[in-house]
Amino acid sequence: MPSITVKPAESDIAAGPIAGRTAVEQLFELPLNDLLYRAHGVHRAHFDANAVQLSTLVSVKTGGCPEDCAYCPQSSRYDAGVPDQDVLALDEVTRAARAAREAGATRFCMGAAWRGPKERDLEPVLAMIREVKALGLETCATLGLLREGQAERLRDAGLDYYNHNLDTAPEHYAQIISTRTYDDRLATLGRVRAAGIRVCCGGIIGMGESRRQRAGLIAALAELEPPPESVPINMLVRVPGTPLAATEPLDWSEFVRTVAVARITLPRSYVRLSAGRQEMPEPMQALCFFAGANSIFYGDMLLTTGNPEAAKDRELLAKLGMRSLDQDELGPA
């Protein structure tokens, strides 16, 4: 039987990327079928619709963070059962990176629970980046706010991506975090860009925000110049002990809708299913892939919360007839 190719309407592609918050809000209001059709067409125009990039994330320094991010069990302000652990030894990180590569991951991300790295913190991370890079993996780090000169040192060690999320819309931000400002985040992103490192920047969905505020987050990401090469869309993991633990769960359709809007608005970015994927049924994940998600965190853990096991991920991709991207297929979006 011949395959059926879903193409976007010519006007969708000719119009180019969506610009402005009002336009993003209008996308959110489309009937879901129309939105998915458009998003899938935009996705096919820029990517292989049956390929997904696999990343693995390891916490190299866990717990004890002084920030008050209301979603985060690593904050020292909350009793979420996450112990404060020292920086992992270099050989532990290297072993984890080698295992990730053997399981099919092409990017290895290292996360540390700091407000931002002090100079004594940075040295062991630089060594980790050099070792992971030597294994042939793309390197990514999320270390918090960066000071002047730190991004350049990360770049020189071989860092490919720096993750620093906006988290939510500017007007909802103060409801989630008080210990760092939106401008603080933008300043770190500016330092990363100035150093020539690619940007991984997204947000968390389901933190009590409105649909209009979800549109505000996507619009803010699209307004970054240039837009992030990688955009993680996280579903809130409601961890007991954190202020958002009792938040009403977001309906599955709203998450899928957000992925589709991100794809249309950020047509050349990798859109990643990140935190919360363990709680997503397979049909929901399949709809997210159809809507334009083409990257996942892959493995057993996502910092301090569970993530679908690698074997289950491979089974799901096989069911959908999808494949993982090889390292030589990757490059700037």
C-alpha positions in Angstrom: 0.0 0.0 0.0 1.5 3.4 -0.9 2.3 5.7 2.0 0.4 8.9 2.6 2.3 12.1 2.9 0.7 14.8 5.0 1.6 18.2 3.7 0.9 21.6 5.1 -1.2 24.1 3.3 1.0 26.2 1.1 -0.1 29.3 3.0 1.2 27.8 6.3 4.8 27.4 4.9 4.7 30.6 2.9 3.8 32.6 6.0 7.0 31.5 7.7 7.4 31.3 11.5 4.6 32.7 13.7 5.5 36.1 15.1 4.0 37.8 18.1 2.1 36.7 21.1 -1.3 37.3 19.6 -0.6 35.0 16.8 0.6 32.3 19.2 -2.6 32.7 21.2 -4.6 32.2 18.1 -2.8 28.9 17.4 -3.8 27.6 20.8 -7.5 28.3 20.0 -7.6 26.2 16.8 -9.5 23.0 16.8 -7.1 20.3 17.8 -7.3 18.4 14.5 -6.5 21.5 12.5 -3.7 22.4 14.9 -2.1 18.9 14.6 -2.5 18.9 10.8 -0.7 22.2 10.5 2.0 21.3 13.1 2.8 18.0 11.4 3.1 19.7 8.0 5.6 22.2 9.4 7.5 19.4 11.1 7.8 17.5 7.8 9.0 20.6 6.1 12.1 20.8 8.3 12.7 17.4 9.8 12.4 13.6 9.2 9.0 13.0 10.8 10.0 9.5 11.8 13.2 10.2 13.5 13.9 11.3 17.1 17.0 12.5 18.8 17.9 10.7 22.1 19.4 12.5 25.0 20.4 11.2 28.5 20.4 13.5 31.5 22.5 12.8 34.6 22.5 14.7 37.9 26.1 15.4 38.6 25.3 17.4 41.8 22.0 16.7 43.5 20.0 18.6 46.1 20.8 21.5 48.4 19.9 24.2 46.0 19.2 27.6 47.6 16.6 28.6 45.0 12.8 28.5 45.7 11.5 27.1 42.4 8.1 25.8 43.4 8.3 22.7 41.2 11.8 21.6 42.3 12.4 18.8 44.8 16.1 19.7 44.9 15.5 23.0 46.7 16.8 23.1 50.2 13.7 25.0 51.2 11.4 22.0 50.8 11.2 18.6 52.4 10.9 16.5 49.3 13.1 13.6 50.3 16.0 14.5 48.0 19.4 14.4 49.9 22.2 16.8 49.3 24.9 14.9 47.4 28.4 16.1 46.4 29.6 16.4 42.8 29.9 13.0 41.2 33.4 11.6 40.6 34.7 12.0 37.0 34.8 8.2 36.5 31.2 7.8 37.5 30.1 10.4 34.9 32.3 8.9 32.2 30.8 5.4 32.9 27.3 6.9 32.7 28.1 8.6 29.4 29.5 5.5 27.9 26.4 3.5 28.9 24.2 6.2 27.4 26.1 6.1 24.1 25.9 2.3 24.0 22.1 2.6 24.6 21.7 4.9 21.6 21.8 8.4 23.1 23.6 11.0 21.0 23.6 13.8 23.6 24.7 13.6 27.2 23.4 16.3 29.6 24.9 17.1 33.0 22.7 18.9 35.6 23.8 20.4 38.8 21.6 21.8 41.6 23.3 25.2 42.1 22.1 28.8 41.8 25.1 29.1 39.6 28.6 27.5 39.7 31.3 29.0 41.8 34.8 28.8 40.4 35.6 25.7 42.6 32.5 24.1 41.2 33.3 24.7 37.6 36.6 22.9 37.4 35.2 19.3 37.9 32.4 20.0 35.4 34.9 21.2 32.8 36.7 17.9 33.2 33.4 16.0 32.7 32.6 17.9 29.5 36.1 17.1 28.1 35.7 13.4 28.9 32.1 13.1 27.5 33.1 15.0 24.3 36.0 12.5 23.8 33.4 9.7 23.7 31.8 11.3 20.6 28.7 12.5 22.3 27.2 16.0 22.1 27.6 17.7 25.4 25.0 19.7 27.4 25.1 21.2 30.8 22.6 22.9 33.1 24.3 24.6 36.0 22.2 27.6 36.8 23.1 31.2 36.3 26.5 31.9 34.7 28.9 34.7 35.5 31.0 36.6 33.1 33.7 34.4 31.5 32.1 31.1 32.6 30.4 30.4 29.3 33.6 30.8 27.4 35.3 28.3 29.7 32.5 25.8 29.1 32.8 26.3 25.4 36.6 25.8 25.4 36.1 22.5 27.3 33.8 21.3 24.4 30.3 22.2 25.6 27.8 22.0 22.7 24.6 23.1 24.4 23.7 25.0 27.6 20.2 24.4 29.1 18.6 27.3 30.9 14.8 27.3 30.8 12.5 30.3 30.9 10.1 28.0 32.8 6.9 29.9 32.2 5.4 33.2 30.8 6.9 36.4 32.1 3.7 37.4 33.9 3.4 34.0 35.6 7.0 33.8 36.6 6.7 35.5 40.0 4.2 32.9 41.1 6.8 30.1 40.6 10.2 31.6 41.6 11.3 34.6 43.7 15.0 34.0 44.1 16.0 34.8 40.5 14.3 37.1 38.0 13.3 36.6 34.4 16.1 39.1 33.4 18.6 36.9 35.3 17.7 34.0 33.0 17.9 36.2 29.9 21.3 37.4 31.0 22.7 33.9 31.2 21.2 33.0 27.9 22.9 36.1 26.4 26.3 35.0 27.8 25.8 31.5 26.4 25.0 32.9 22.9 27.9 35.4 23.1 30.2 32.5 23.7 29.0 30.6 20.7 27.3 27.8 22.6 23.9 26.4 21.3 20.9 27.1 23.5 18.5 24.5 25.0 15.6 26.5 26.5 12.0 25.6 27.2 9.6 25.5 30.0 7.2 23.6 32.3 3.6 23.1 31.5 0.9 22.5 34.1 2.1 24.8 36.9 -1.3 26.5 37.3 -0.8 28.8 34.3 -3.6 29.6 31.9 -3.7 28.7 28.2 -2.9 32.4 27.5 0.2 32.1 29.7 1.3 29.0 27.9 1.1 31.0 24.7 3.2 33.7 26.5 6.0 31.1 27.2 6.1 29.9 23.6 6.1 33.5 22.3 8.9 34.4 24.7 11.0 31.5 23.4 10.4 32.5 19.8 11.4 36.0 20.5 14.9 34.9 21.6 17.4 35.9 18.9 18.2 33.5 17.5 15.5 31.0 18.8 16.8 28.1 20.9 18.1 25.1 18.9 16.6 22.8 21.4 13.2 23.4 23.2 12.3 21.0 26.1 8.6 21.0 26.9 8.3 19.6 30.5 5.1 18.4 32.1 5.0 19.3 35.8 6.0 16.4 38.0 4.0 17.0 41.2 6.5 15.9 43.8 5.3 15.7 47.4 6.9 18.3 49.6 7.1 21.0 46.9 4.6 23.9 46.7 3.1 22.6 43.5 2.5 19.1 44.7 -1.3 19.6 44.9 -1.6 21.4 41.5 -4.5 20.2 39.4 -3.2 17.8 36.7 -3.2 19.3 33.2 -5.4 17.6 30.6 -3.4 15.6 28.1 -4.9 17.5 25.2 -3.5 20.8 26.5 0.0 19.4 26.6 -0.2 18.0 23.1 -1.6 21.3 22.0 1.4 23.1 23.5 3.8 20.8 21.7 2.1 21.5 18.4 2.1 25.3 18.9 5.8 25.1 19.8 6.5 23.2 16.6 4.7 25.8 14.4 6.3 28.7 16.3 9.8 27.3 16.4 9.9 25.3 13.1 13.6 24.6 13.0 14.2 23.8 16.7 14.3 20.3 18.2 11.2 20.0 20.4 11.9 17.6 23.3 9.6 15.6 25.5 11.3 16.0 28.9 10.1 15.8 32.5 6.7 14.1 33.1 7.0 11.7 30.2 6.8 8.7 32.6 3.2 9.7 33.3 2.2 10.0 29.7 0.4 7.0 28.1 1.9 5.8 24.8 -0.9 7.2 22.7 -0.3 10.6 24.2 3.4 10.4 23.4 2.6 9.2 19.9 0.4 12.3 19.4 3.2 14.5 20.6 5.5 13.0 18.0 2.9 13.6 15.3 2.6 17.2 16.6 6.3 17.8 16.1 8.2 16.5 19.1 11.5 15.0 17.8 13.7 14.6 20.9 13.3 12.8 24.1 15.2 12.3 27.4 16.1 8.6 27.3 17.0 6.4 30.2 15.9 5.6 33.8 16.2 8.9 35.6 15.6 12.5 34.8 17.6 14.3 37.5 15.6 13.2 40.6 12.4 11.9 39.1 11.7 8.8 37.1 11.9 8.5 33.3 10.7 5.7 31.0 13.3 3.0 30.8 15.4 2.8 27.6 13.9 -0.6 26.6 10.3 0.7 26.8 11.3 3.7 24.7 12.8 1.4 22.1 9.6 -0.6 22.1 7.5 2.5 21.6 9.6 3.8 18.8 9.4 0.4 17.1 5.6 0.4 17.4 5.5 3.8 15.7 8.0 2.9 13.0 10.3 5.6 14.2 14.1 5.5 14.6 16.7 7.3 16.6 19.0 9.8 14.9 22.6 8.9 14.5 25.4 11.3 15.6 26.4 12.2 12.0 22.8 13.3 11.2 22.8 15.9 13.9 23.9 19.5 13.6 22.6 23.0 14.1 18.9 23.1 13.6 
